[in-house]
Amino acid sequence: MGATGSVVANSASSVEQTEGGDATRNTPKVVELKKLPDAIEEAVYVHEKFPLIIDTTEQAGRFLKYQTGTFISFDDPIQSMKSNLNKSLVGSFQFGRTLTLKFKTLEGMNESIFEPNVFPKEVLCRSKFFTDEVWKSVLPSKTSEDGDDITISSEFVFILCTNTDFVPPALYELMHVIKVVDKLTPSGANSATSGAEEDPMEQIAVMFGAKEVIRNSTQLVEAAFDGDLGEVKNYLDKGYHLESVDGRKHTALSEAACQGHMEVITHLLQIGADPNSTSDTGRSPLWRAAFNGHVEAVKMLLEAGASPEFVDKVSMESAFDVAQNEEVRGILSAWDMNTTVQLMEQRRRVILANLESRIKTSAEREFYARNLIRKELIEKAMSNDIQGIKVILEEVAAECEASSRDGSPAKPRATVEVRNDGGQSLLSIAAQFDIIDLAMFLLTHYKTIDADRWDLNPGELSMEAKIFKPNVNSRDLKGWSCACICVFHDSRRVLQALLEHGADPNIRSSYNKNAWDLAKDELDAAEKVTKSNKEIRQVLIDYDQMTNASKANAIFGSGKVPNSTNMSEEQRQKILYEGLGADGSAVVMNIEMNKESSLNPHSSKGDVKKKGKAGGASKGKGKKA
């Protein structure tokens, strides 16, 4: 695996504790390009990992270039300089933008790419990079004194993109791997024969909401046929499309060329009309001008990049074959096709530049629109304005549904999973301030939305329900889950609601602590309680005992029920302690306390002082050693 393997292996080992050491599954999530934005969002907010994109079609790379952020290709030695990587990284995480690094293959990603305090390898792991000691270490020295004024945005996304299928196994653990394909087809189907090819750039334009709206006008086409330049301009000024067609797919330029109306032809070509558009029978403006013997029109169209090679689909005749007179045939036979190729390439570049400008403008507009909605939702959550949140997200859902009916990707501008600058979702905010009304709304409202939807399959959610559905175990930038936040801020009511709706108090943060750890009493050096967390801890204990009430010998906080009759005591203890942190959690404490109580019936269940410094039961009680 070479240097690549050593980089990711070291990174993987450094995050094994925070990620729980899950087994890697070396299979990417396969999506079409139009589903890539959703897949990236899922990677960040569901799997809580940065995405690694396998882009063998190179479509994803085109899309990522237009994200509001920085796109760096490692083929370019200037872009990939350490100083540029550092500036791009700091700017991206400070302003909540996307930073994409594109490689032809990840086999070229070696140790030299990473450098502590400049571009650290921890950037591969989202949970590790968001810790203060890592992201603050990359700030330039001149700003380090003002480091407290710089924050890392929860909107920041780091993306690796590769053009080959090779992904080092360790990266499957560190990142969420996505593969973009042309089309998802049934087994054995050939996507190339499933219909007309869609222009990738036009598809990207649609994804950014920059799809060109075409208002067709047959009157515009008829005005061009009549040579009425005033009427042509009038219809164009009203917003009708330059490439409007009639029932035979003839454009305004084609009709003007057919009749030889030079003023109209000149004006249409000057404003960008396509000289190579074809009708339903394959006839181009040049073909029709040649057929009717319009010499000046033929010359002008050739000089604008019209190709003389188009043929009629029925007769298979070219413009030369149908030319009305020798003069037209002479012009066509003398024409250098290399000139046409060059002119067509120039036109393609102009069209592409206009499209890119439209995409960039739309992407920026969309970014700011999403950001405004995000801020408004956060403000309403902070003020417990449930109705305000409901109105905003219902409008987002309606807009999304309307967009999907128009054929555009149904991607909402916001959901209840929007994050504040600290990475907290609306539910996390409710947890911090114990806003029980907001918490209950978030936990239950989405379940009522589809009550009357007979058209949905079992388990299927409507777009509106998806927008309102929260992640009960969402985590902030430092990995604190909603349950952890509740315990830390003594939000007992919200904690109980979260637990009843599936929250997991065992999820660990970037600091390897879970809700049980935070629920311990705070002790001073003499092991005296300086702050009691008894009441919030009791919420955890009550729920744990309730969920395990039907399980004999269940140990609260672990959910494990070892069968002591079928295994040795050593095996039983191994199961009980398996997966628990070395720092000692509330589960470990409870096991030890239960053990001590069983050895000495007279000892108090809370007699923690009789425990040794290591947390084990004191010797000398019960049976002789």
N, C-alpha and C positions, 0 to 999 in steps of 0.2 A: 504493500500500500504506500510505502515511501513516506516522504515528508508530510503528505496530506494526512495520512493515517496518524502520525504522531501529533499533529496539531489537534485534530478532533478527539483523539484518544485522551490527550491531556485535558482538553476542555470537558469531555464527558466525565472524567474521573472527578473533576473539580465541582461538578454539579450533581453528582450521584446522590449526595445526601439531600439536597433540596428537592430533587425530582423524584426521590423515592426509589431510584434504581429500577424503574420499570423495564421489562424485557423489550428489546427492540423488535419491531416487525417491519422487515425490509420490503415493504410494499407501498408504493405511493398511492395517493388518492388521485384518480384519473378523472379529469373534467374537460369539457369543451371550453374554448376561449371565453364565451359569454358567461360561463359560470365561475371564471377565475376570481372576480372580485369577492364573490360569496365565499369561495374556498379560502382566500387570504383572510377574510374576516373570521371565518371559523377557526383557522389556525391560531390567530391572535387571541380571540376572546373565548373560545371554547377549549381548545387544547393548550392555550397560553404558551405558545411557542412561536418563534419567527418562522416564516415560510421559506422553504427551499423549492424552487420551481425547475422542473425538468422541461426544457423547451426545445425539443427536437424539430419542431415546425417553425421556430423563430417567431411565432405569432405573439407569444407572451412578451417577448422582448420589445416588440413594437408597442404593445399596450403599456408596458411599464415605463417606457420613455416619456409618456405623457402624464404620468402621475405627478401630483404636486410634490416635488422633491428632487432628488439627485439620482441620475443614472450614470454609473461608472462602468466603462468597458475596460477590462484588463488587457485588451489588445493595444490600448493606447497608453504608452509609457508616461505621458504627461498627466493624464487623468489618475493613474494608479500610483502617483508619487505619495510618499508617506504624509507630507505636509497637506496635500489635497485631500487625502482620506480623512485626516484629522479634522480639517475645516468642514468637510461635508458631513461627517459624523456629528460634530457639535451643533452645526446649524440645523441638521435634521431633527435631532432629539430635542433641541431647544424650542423649535417652532412647530413640532408635531408633524413633520413631513416624512416621506418615504425615502429610504436610502437603498438603492439597488446596486449590487455588484454582479456583473455579468462575466462569466467565464465560458470559453469554448468547451473546456472540460475541467472538472474539479481535480483531476490529477495534477493540474498545474498550480493548485492552491497550496503553496508550501509555507514553511515557517517564516520566510522573509516578509510575508504579507502583514503579519501581526507584530506589534511592538507594544509592550506595556506603556501606559501613560500617553500613548499616541493613537493606536488602533489595536486595542487588546483583543485576544482571542475569545474573551468572555462575551463579545458581541454576538457570537453564535448562539448563545443561550439567553433567552429573554429574561428569565427569572434572575439569573446571575448578573446580567448587565444592568438591570434596574436598581441594584443595590447602590447605596450612596458611595461606598468606597471605590466602586468600579467606574461609574459614569463620571463622577467628579474628578477622577484621576486623569481624564483626557482633556480637561479644560486647559486652555493655553495658560502659561505661567503669569502673563500680565493680568489675567482675569481671576486667578486663583484666590487673590485677596478678596475679590468681590463675589466669590463662588456662591455665597448665600443668596445673591440676587438672581442667580441662574437656576432654573428648575428644568427637570426633564418632563416632557409632555407624554401623557398616556397614549396620544395619537401616533407616536413615533413607531415606525415599522421598518425593520431591517430585512432585506430580501436577498438571498443568493439565487442566481439564475445560471443554469448550465445548459449547453446545447447537446449534451450527450446523456445517455441513460446511467452512466457511472456515477454512483453516490457512495462515498465511504460509509460502511455500516454504522459507525458511531454517529454520523450526522442524522441518521434516522431517529436516534435517541434525543439529540440536541434540538432538532428542528422538525417542523411538520412538512413532509415531502409531498409535493403536488406535481402531477404530470399533465401537461396540456396537450390535447390531441385535436386533430382536425374535426372529427365527428365521432360520436359514440354510436356505433352501428351494431346490429345483432351479429352474433358469431358467423363468420364466413361472408358477411356482406361487404361490398366494395363501396366505400364512401365516395369514391370518384365518380360512380355511376348513379348516385342517389339524387342527382339534380344539378342545376347550374351552379358553378363555382361562385361563391360570394367574395367580393373584393375584401381582403383582410383589413385594409385601411378604412373602408366604409363600415365594416363590422365594428372596428374600434371606435369610430365616430359615433355609432349608435350606442355603444357601451358608455360613452362619456356624455350622452344626451346631446350630441352635436350632429345628429342625423339631419341631413338637409331636407327641409320641407318642400315638396314639389307641388305647386299649384298649377295644374294643367289648364290650358286655354286653347280650344280649337279655333276660337275667333282670332287669336294671335297668329295661328298658322294660316288662316284664310287671308288675313291682312297682308302677310308676307307674300302669298300667292298673287294677291292683287297689286303688289308693289306699293302699298300705302304705308310709307315710312312713318308718317305721323301716328297712325293707328297702332303700328307695331310698337313704337315708343310708349304710347299711351298704355297699352296692355302690360308692357314690361314695368312701367312706373307703378302700376297697381299691384305688383308683386307676383305676377304670373311668371312661370319658369321659362328661362331662355330655351330650354330643350323640350318645350311643350310639343305634343304630337297630335295628329288627327287619327282617324280610325284605321289608317293603313301604316301608322307609325312614321309618317313623314314629319320632319321637323320644319320650323319656320325657314331655316337656312335651305333645306332641301327644296321647299316650295319656291323660294325666291330664285334658287339656282335653276330650277326647272323652267322658270319663265324668263330668266336672264335679267332680273331687276338688280342692277349693279349697286344702287344706293343702299338698298336693303341688305344685300350681301355684304357690302363693305362695313356697314354698321354692326351687323350681327357678328362678323368675324372679329371686329375690333373689341367687342365686349365679351368675347370668349366662346362663341358658339363652336360646337364640335364639327369639324369638316368631314369627319369619318363616321358620323351617325348613319345607320342603315334602316331601311323600311322593313316591313314584314317579308318582303321578297328579296331583301339583301341589296337594294339599290341605294347608293350613296348620293350626296349632292353632286359630286363630280360626275358620276355615271349619268345622272339625269341631265346635267348641263351639256355633256358630250352628246347625248342622244338627241338633244334639241339644237345642237350646233352653236351654242353660245360661247364664242371664242374667248371673250374677255372674262367671262365667269370661270371658264376652265383654267385660264392662267392664274387668276386670283386664288382659286381654291387650291391649286397645286402649290403656290407660294405660301399658302397658309398651313400646308402639311397634309393635304388630302392625298390619299393613296389611290393610284389608278388600278390597283390589283383586285378590288372588290368585284364580284361577279353576281349576276342575277341568279337566284336560286333555281329558277325554272329553266331558262335558256342556257345558263352557265356562260353567258357572254360578259366580257369586261367592258370598261368604258371605251377602250380602243375599238373593240369589235362593233359597238353600236354607234360610234361617232358618226355624226350627220354629214361631215364634209372632210376633205383632205387636209384642210388647215388644222382642224382639231386633231386628226390622226397624227399629223406631223409634230404637233406640240407634245402629244402624249408619247410618241415613240422616241423623241429626242430628250425626254425628261430623265434626269438621273435619279434613280431610286434611293441612292445614298443620301441625297438631299432630303427626300421624304422621311427617311429614317431619322435623320438629325432633327428635322422640324417636329416630328412626332415625339421625340425624346424631350425636346424643349417644352412642348406643350404638356407632356406628362409631369415634368418638374414643376411647372407653374401650377398645375392642378393640385399636385401633392403639397406644394407650399401653402396654397390656399386652404386645403383640407387640414394640414397640420396647425395652421393658425386658428382655424375654427375649433379644432379639438382642444388646443391649449387654452383658448379663451373659455370654452365650455368647462374644461377641467378646473380652471381657477374659479370660475363662477360657482361650480358645483361644490368645490372645497369650502368656499366662504359661506355658501348657503347652509351646508351641513354644520359648519362651525357655529353659525348663528342659532340654528335650531338646538344644537347641543347645549350651548350656554343658556338658552331660555329654559330648557328642560331642567338643567342643574339648578337654576335659580328658583324654579317653581317647586322642586323637590326640597330645597332648603327651607322654603316658606310653607311647606305642607299644602301646596295648592294642587290638590288632586284633580279638581275639575280642569284646571289649566293644562295639566299634563295630558289628561284624557282628550281635550279638544285638539291639542297640537298633534298627538299621535294618530288621532282619527283622521285629521287632515292629511297627514303623511301617508296613511293607509289608502285613503281615497285617491290621492295623487298617484300612488304606486299602482293601484288597480287600473286607473285610467291609462297609465303608461303601458301596462301589459296588454291592454286591449288594442293599443296602437301598434303592437308588435315589438316594442322596446323591452329590454330586460327589466323584470320587475324587481328592482332593488330599492328598498326604502331609504330615505335620507336620514332616518333616525329610528331607534328602537329604545326600549327601556334599558338597554345595555350601553347607552352612551356613557362616557366617563368624564369626570372632572380632571383637573390637572394632576391630581394624585392617583388617578386610575380607578377611582371609586364609581361604581354604578349607582343608579337611583336607589337600589336596594341597600347598597353599602352605606349610603347617606342616611337612610332610614334607620339602619343598624347603629350608626354612630350616635345619633341624637334620640334614639328610642322613640321614633315617630311611628307609633303602632298603626294609626289609620293609613298612612302611606304604605307601610309594609304589607298590611292585609290587602290593600287594593292591588299592589303589585303581585302578590302571591295568588290572588283568587280571580281577578277580573278577566284575565285571558281565558279562563275555563268557561266563562259564560257567553263569550262572543259567538261561538259557533252552535249555540243551542238549537237554532232553527235552520241550520244549514244541512238540508237533506242530500245535497249534491256532493258532499265530501265522503271519502272512504273512511272506514274505521281507523282512528288514530291520526288521520290527516288533519292538519290545521290550516285555516285560511290565512291569507297574508296578514290581515289585521290581528289575528290571534298570535301569529308569530312575532309581530311587532311589539305586542304587549307582554309576551311571555318572558319572565326573567330567568337568569341563571342563579339558582338559590345558593350556589357555591362560588359565585364570582369572586375574584381576588383583585386587590389593588396592586399598585406598582411594586410593593414590597412583599407581595404574596399573601397578605392578610385576607383571610376569607371573611364572609359576612358574620359567621359565628364567632370568629376570633375578635372582630371589631366589637361585637355585642358584649363579649366578656370583658374586654379591655375598658369599655366605657360604661359597664354595668347596666346595659340595656336589657333588662330581664324580660320585659314584655315581648320585644321583638325577637329575642333569642328563642323564647318558647314557641313563637309563631314559626320561626325559621325551622326549628327542629321538627315541628309537626308537618312541615311541607317538604321534608327531605334533606335539610341541611346536614352536612357531615362535620361534626366537631373534631374529627381526627385529621383533617387536612392541615398539613404543615406549611408554614410561611417560608420565605427565603432565609429566615433565621432559625429554621428547624424547630419552630414552636407551633403548637396547635392550641385549640380552645381549652383543653384540659390543663395544659401547662400554664396558661394565663390565669386559670381559675384557682391556682394555688395561693395560699396566703403568703404575703410578703413578710420575710423574717429579717431581723437584724443580725449582727455578728454573733450575738448570744443566743440565736435561734428563738427569739421572742417575736411574737406576731406584731408587726407594725401596721399592717393593713389586712383586715379580714375580707376574704372574698367568698365567705360562706354562703351568702344568699344566691349569688350568681352561680356558684358551683352546685348548689342544690338544684337549680334548674336543669343542669346537665345530668346530675345523678338521677333525679326523678324521671326524666325522659328515658334515660338509659335503662333504668330498672323496669320501666313500663314496657319498653320494646323487647326486653329480654325476659319478661315475666314468665313466659311459657317455656323457657329454656332452662333445664336443670343445670346447675353448676356454672351458669353464665357469669363471666367476669365483666363488670360494667366498663364501658369504654373500649373493649376489645371485640366484643361480638363473637368470641370463640368459645366453644363448648367442648373441651377435651373429655374424652371418655376414659376415665382412670381405670376401668375394669379391663380394658383391652390393651393397655400400654403401661410401660414402666413409669415410675414417678419422674425419672429423668426426661423421658419423652414428653410427658405431660407438661413439665415445666418449660421445655423448649418451645412447645406450641404457644403457651401462655405469653412468653416473653418475645416471641418471634415478631420482628418488625418494629419493636419499640425502641425509642431513642435512648442513647447511652446517658443522656442528661437526666433521665428519670421523669416519667410523666405521671399524671394523676392515676393512671391505670396501674403502673408499677407500685405506686404508694399504696393503693388499695390492696393489691396482692400481698404485699409485705404485712400490712396491718391485719388482713384476714389470717395470714399465717401465724402472726404473733398472738392473735386472739384465740386461735385453735390450740396453741401451745399453752396459753395461760388464761383460763376462763375468767380470772379476776382482773385481768388488765383491761383498761378502757380502750374502746375502739379508736379514740382519738389521741391516745397516749403517745404522741409522736416523739416526746423527749426521751423515751426509752429506746429509741432507735439509734443505731450507730451513725457516724458521720457519712458513711457510704450509703445509708438508707436501708441497711439490712436490719433484721430483728436482733435485739440485744441477747447475748448469750447469758446463760445462768437461769433462765426462766423455763418452767416446764420440765421436760426430760433432761436428764444429765447428759452432758456432752460426751 
